């Protein structure tokens, strides 16, 4: 059975009357790993947030479809239940809700009523995944992300990814703040997800992550658009030469579309 397809066409996104995305086209299919790279403020995180339905981002033109279904007509929770997942650059802290309770509720939200995951099966799967990510099992009983270090938050995002098993995942700078050992562990967890039923969009600044998670496609975003696409060799050239050669090749002026976009 083939995996899902996320299709983004001519996407324009505005924040507080400032246009950040200016016509993004991108298709991600099950079995494919895509990486999006680009200078700061070019719209990478905006793309992730817009796909998941953050209310701050106004979509003024274009479309997003998941297996032909109009994603823009879905609420955020509906997008998650449909198979979309976002590992955020800055995961939120949720006081009063343990990681374990959050994950079990999220898994059951994707299942039919009366078909909830049995408690012992959930505990077994969670413990196995905690071990794979070298996470202390006590973390499961701590409030979600509360008091977690940056690295713990990122591992927790991958714990959620591995247990929720989405169709399409967007990982927004999942490597940010990770030391080399944590990066290897997080990358191993993501690579374990590889299958024809799982597609992934990795947003990153650095080639180092792509040394561990080899993408099928690399896209460069500048000024709110994808301006160049290629294979893993494109990321390697960007690491060696930076972005100036792309700007010169395409005649792009040195400017960004917004801060922290």
N, C-alpha and C positions, 0 to 999 in steps of 0.2 A: 504494500500500500504506500503510495507516494505521500510525502508530507505536505504541509500547508504552504501557501504562497502569500506573501505580503507584497502588495503592489502599491507604490507611492507614485503619483503622477502630478507633475506641475504644481507642487505644493508651495504655497505662499503663506507665510506666517508673520503676524504682526504682534509686537508687544508694546503696549502704551503708545499706539500710533506710529511706531517705528518698525518698518518692514525688516525682518531678520532673514527669513527664507524667501528666496526670489525665484522659485521654480525648480524644486528638487524632484528628480526622477530616479527611482530606485526600486528594484524588484529583488526580493529575497525568497528563495525556495527552500523547502526542506532538504537537508543534506548539504546546504551551502553555508560557508562562513565568510562573511564580508567584513572588511575593516574600513572605517572612515577616519581619515586623518586630515589635519589642516591646522593653520595657525589659530591662536586664541581669538575668540570673538567672531568666528566665521559661521556659526549656526549649528554646530554639531550637537550640543546638548539641547538646543531648541528643537531639533529634529526628533530626538528621543522623547522629549516631554510632549510634543505635539501629537506624536503617534499614540501615546498613552492617555491623552485627553486632559492634560493639566489646564485648569481654567484660566490661567494667566496668559495663555497663548491663543490668539485669535487666528483661525484659519480663514483667510480671505479668498482663496482660490485653490483649486486642485482637489485631489481625491486620495483616499487611503482605503484599500480593500483587502480583506483577509478571506481568501477562498471565495472571492466574489461578493462577500458581504460588506456592506458599507460601514466601515469602522467609525466614521464621523457621526453616525446615527446612534452609536452605542455610548452608554455611560462608562465611566472608568472601570467599575467592577464588572460590567458586561464584557469589556475588552479583555480583562484578565481571565474571565471564565471561557472566553472564546479561544484562548490559547496564547495571548500576548503577555510578555513579562518584561519588566524594566528593572535592572539593577542600577540604582541611582548613584550618581557621583557623590552625593552627600545624603546617605540613608538617614531617615527620620528616627528619632527616639520616641517610643510609645510606652509611657509609664502605666503600670497596672496590668499589662498584658505580657505574659511570659512568651519567650520565643517558641516554646513547645505548644502552648495553647494557640498562638497565632498561626503556626504552621498547620496544625491539625484542622483548625477552622477554615484555613485557605484551601486545603486539600478537599475538605468536605463540600465547600462552596462550589467546586467544579463537578461534584458527583450528584447523582439523582437522590432525592429524598428517600430514605430507607436503605440507601446503598452506601452509608458512611463507612469510612475506613475503620476496621476493627482496631481497638486500642492497642492490643499486643502487636499487631502487624505494623502499626504506625511507630510504636516504640522501637521495634526491631529495625525498621528502615531508617529511622532517625539516628539511632545509635551507630549503625553501620556507616552512615554518611558523615556523622561527627568524627568517627575514627578516620575515615578517608581524608577528611580535611584537617586532621590533627587539631580538632577543637575540643577543649575540655568539656566533658559532658555536663558539668554544672552550668554551662552557658545556657542550656536549654531551659533552665528554671529561672534565669534572670529576665528581668523586663527587657523587652525588645530594644536592643541597641543602647539601652540606658547605661552610661558609664563604660561603654565599650571603647577600646582604642580604635583608631582608624583602620588598622589591619583586621581587628576582630569584626568590625562592621562589614568589611569587604568579604571576609570568609563567610559571615552570616548570610550575605546576599547570595553567595554561591550555594550555601546549604539550602536556601529557599529554592533556588533554581533546580537543584538536583532532586529535591523532594516533590516540587510542584510539576516538574516535567512539562513545561510549556511547548507549544508548537514553534513559536518564534520568540527569541529572546534578544533584547537590546541591552548591552552592557556598556554603561557610560563611565569611561575612565575607571574600570574595575582595578587597574593596576596602580592608581594614584595612592601614594603613601605606603606602598608595600615594600618591605625589604626583599632581597633576592630569594630567601627561603620561603617566605609567604607567597611570593609571586609564583614560584614553582608549584606550590601546593594548590593555589587557586587555579592555575593553568591546567594542572592535572585533572581537577574536578570538571572544568569546562570541557576538556578533551574527552572525558568519559561520557559526555552527553552526545557526542557525535553519532548521528544516525540519519537515515533518509527521512525520518519523521521530525527532525529538529533543525531549524535554521537559526543563524545567529548573526547579529550585527554588533561589531565591536568598535566602540569609539575610543580612540587612544591618540596620544601625542607621540608615543615612543615605539620605535622598532623593537625594543627589548621584549615587550609582551608578545610580539609576533614571532619572536624566536622560539617561543614555547607553544603558541597557538597559531599554526600556519593557516592564513586565510586563503580561500580560493580566489577572492577578488579584493583589491584595494582601491578605494576611491579617495580622491582629494577634494576637500570642500574649501572653497574660497568665496567670499562675498555672497554667501547665502545660496550657493549653487555647487553641484558636483561638477568640477571642471576637467577632471582627468580620472580615468579608471585603468586598471591593469591587474597584473598578478602580484605575487609576493615580492618580485624583484622591484616593483615600484616603491614599496616601503623601504627596501634596502637602499635605493638611490636617495630617497628623502633623508634617510639617516645620515648618509655620507655627504650630501650636497645641500640639504635644506630645501626651502621652497622657492628660492630666487629663480632657479632655472625654469620652473613652471610659470612664474609670473612673467618672465622675459619671453618665454615661448608663446604664451597666450596674450601678451600685452596687458596684463593685469596690473593696475596701480597698487601701490602698497598702502592698503587701507582695510579696515575691518568693518563689519556690519553692526557690531554692538558689543558691549562689554559682557564677558561671561556668557556668551551666547552659545 
